[in-house]
Amino acid sequence: MKGDLREMSSRKSRRMQVCSALALAGLGLAAVLGGTGPASAAGTVGDEQYRPAIHFTPKQNWMNDPNGMVYYNGLYHLYYQHNPSGNTWGNMSWGHATSKDLTHWQEQPLAIATDDQQDIFSGSVVVDKDNTSGFGTAEKPPMVAIFTSAYKDASPYRGLQAQSLAYSLDEGQTWTKYSANPVLNRNSANFRDPKVFWYAAPGGGGYWVMAAVEATEHKVLLYKSGNLKDWTPLSEFGPANATGGLWECPDLFPLAVDGDPANVKWVMVVNINPGGVAGGSAGQYFVGDFDGTTFTSETTKASGTLPAGTPLAGFNDGTFNGWTVNNEPGNLKNGPFGDAPAAGTLPGQNAVTGFAGAGLINSFNDGDWPVGSMGSPAFTVGSDYLNFLVGGGQHPRVSDKLDNTPPPGDLLFNGFEVPDGTTLAGAGWTGTGDLAPTFQPATAGGDFFIGAKRINTFETGGAPGDDRQGTMTSPSFTVSRNFMSMLVGGGHRDAVSGQLLEAQLVVNGNVVRTVAGDDSGALNWKGWDVSEFAGQQAQLRIVDQATGGWGHLTLDHVMLTDQAAVPRSDETTVNLVVDGKVVRTATGANSEVLDWASWNVSEFKGRQASIRVVDNNRFGWGHILADEFVASSRPATPRLETYDWLDYGRDYYASVSFGNMPTDERIMLGWMNNWDYANAIPTSPWRSAMSLPRQVGLTQTAAGPRLVQKPAQQVSSLAKRISYTEKRARSITPGTHVLPSAAWGQVQKIDVTFAPGTAAKSGITVLGNGNSSTVIGYDKAAGKLYVDRTKSGNTAFHPLFTSVDSAPVTPDAFGNVTLSIYVDRSSVEVFAQNGLRTITDQVFPEQGASQVALFAEGGTAQLKSITAKPLTQSMFVPETNTVKNNRQ
């Protein structure tokens, strides 16, 4: 997988490219992609806050996709995408870890390193038992890695992705790149992630099969080879089902349905980013047959028809049919919406799909740069639901403010607009290090500043960059109003990083307020309530102790105001307006595929309403797609929810299976993160974990054979004695009921069975402390299991992290919902109804949070049983303790 460079939105207009280039000077993007990160947090490795106890993490630095997972001579090998030089994505190489039991992992030296010609992207490893490649001997067969070479500018293949080989003659410890790489080149920039396996032909013999993706075309390409060096095409699969993002990390393997060797089906796994069922990254799968040449899916879904109801707008007659269109003047084209509906994809845009009929709203006219809005004619709400198709950028509505005008008040420091040729030193500012005021104000970097000058700690010191550090303090001023409002951009740092990056309000020598950016080049309005300091003298201090990606702060237009700052809403949204107020809102999912959204509008029946479509975003995914507004009696089902998913949470991606297993079982492992926020999760000195290893199988359901998943049997060896259990049924009355402390834990397995009864919602909470917790519940009306992490602890590090993730779950014949929950400091993995549904989510609880509670809302549920078992730490423990219940 290629990671952070996956711009799936669209190619921008020439104007957008110029503006982006100017903005990058203040973004520190080069530092992000180069992989420099925050300083290591203090403490013993393995005991840091948020460090998983039973999931693999590298000792330090960035990790993403699992690669080359294979069993050989008593060891499980896990290779993985790794940045050996920093804690954010970059410098892609293959890290390496080994285990005797899939739970106790020992990190090994770097396996395959990036070089000046190529980055080493995802792939697989095979044990070439018959030495078909010729890299070893019959007595000493080689291990062969098949990986994607992502070629750099110094290579004659620059800009391309192609498949290459490396081989190991010492059981996977050291690797030699094949001198004739690449072995498979399609002259494509998005051909990657080869998964290779040996196909045993029914009549005898066999050959190697490679499954790789053309990521932007939503295709899995199958090839065959007799020697791993020479590849010929077999067939293609796709596009099919979810295509809202890049297709990545495929896998193809057989499974016996319910263990019946006479009923074998093949499973095609295709990971996708963005476009997952919960948003962002996810893995989907297809069930079908593979005849050695072609995979034929039995689970591909048709696009579906319009929901029943009364059409309100369809845009299929070549006009906007009475809608009011407000396009921003002064752009190269009449953007963002143009004069008429789009017929589909616009120039420079990736393929738009999922709309119905001949036209749709598409605000990519003239690229992402122009902003504007559209409004429907007024109509009377006469049904319970309003269904519509939506796609495009994921920028939710945050306020009524769509412009950048400052609030009324008193401007401090003249907005940093000092006379040309002078600096803030002449305006009474003092500073240290790279933030000496002689370097400020800056005239470069950031977006949505006012005037020509601002503070930008990237553009300071001897040379611009995110590693510039120091402090800068303003002259004193009197706090004369109740609020301070200012434009703030750039980066932020949390306490775990050990770095400080913020603007501070200092009163009587004490820091009383702080504010920082959101890892964005766009400055936005933020501020403080300062009424308690009325009449006192204060100073503004800028502190930049940060290095690495987003290690800078931008600041402009500091004001004393009578009202709190209102942030500008950089939204791409569809909104329902009643009595002049927005009462419902929806946004896209960073996808050019439109899917159904529904609003329950029953409370507005009989009232006048209108639909307003807003594009107020100029940058990546700064456009909105909308189509087919239908008034209905029932909500439309999003197409994404009809597809088959490996996991319904936000944090199970790039999942593939182990090769050359010692027993007849299929074990998968996934990256426990999501590209929506992967570089921002608050961990240091490492970033990202792998999921627990999962044994997967197929079981017959009413819809046909479907996957079931459970933690690999070896995980059970980590369980200690039961610490808490209830086996008699009892009621769960409305409210939240904390269980005795024996049930609490930060590293534990909880098995719970409950019946929803009359409760609208019921379930269990974990990692709680009375103020916050992670909620795992069942919504009876929706028929869904959900994990709610909106109040799970630290959620503010990225705007897309907060989520409620749900999976369709049907109670069993006795009306029960049965869950196995694995809690590990900063994650929950939930297996429902014997593994038919899973939800995996990262969470970052408050320090010490470990409470477990039962809850019910809107009625009474019934607890049938609950058992809690602490789990023994398996990571960062002495190797002598790492072999228990080993299955080899």
Salt bridges, closest charged atoms under 4 A:
ASP4 OD1 - ARG6 NH1 3.86
GLU7 OE2 - LYS12 NZ 3.85
GLU48 OE1 - ARG51 NE 2.95
ASP101 OD2 - HIS104 ND1 2.73
ASP115 OD2 - LYS177 NZ 2.79
ASP119 OD1 - LYS152 NZ 3.56
GLU214 OE2 - ARG186 NE 2.91
GLU236 OE1 - LYS219 NZ 3.29
GLU248 OE2 - ARG192 NH2 2.91
ASP251 OD1 - LYS195 NZ 2.89
ASP289 OD2 - LYS265 NZ 3.73
GLU298 OE2 - LYS265 NZ 2.76
GLU328 OE2 - ARG618 NH2 2.58
ASP368 OD2 - LYS12 NZ 3.58
ASP368 OD1 - HIS623 ND1 2.68
ASP384 OD1 - LYS605 NZ 2.79
ASP400 OD1 - ARG397 NH2 2.17
ASP403 OD1 - LYS401 NZ 3.03
ASP410 OD2 - ARG481 NE 2.81
ASP420 OD1 - LYS453 NZ 2.69
ASP434 OD2 - ARG468 NE 3.33
ASP466 OD1 - HIS552 ND1 2.65
ASP518 OD2 - LYS526 NZ 3.04
ASP519 OD1 - HIS492 ND1 3.39
GLU532 OE2 - ARG513 NH2 2.72
ASP562 OD2 - ARG481 NH1 2.66
ASP570 OD1 - ARG568 NE 2.73
ASP579 OD2 - ARG607 NH2 2.38
GLU592 OE1 - HIS623 NE2 2.99
GLU603 OE2 - ARG584 NH2 2.72
GLU641 OE2 - LYS784 NZ 3.17
ASP644 OD1 - ARG706 NE 3.06
ASP647 OD2 - ARG694 NH2 3.22
ASP651 OD2 - ARG789 NH1 3.00
GLU665 OE2 - ARG887 NH1 3.57
ASP676 OD2 - ARG650 NH1 3.09
GLU726 OE1 - ARG730 NE 2.53
ASP751 OD2 - LYS749 NZ 3.42
ASP824 OD2 - HIS55 ND1 2.57
GLU829 OE2 - HIS55 NE2 2.47
GLU829 OE1 - ARG694 NH2 3.13
ASP841 OD1 - ARG789 NH1 3.94
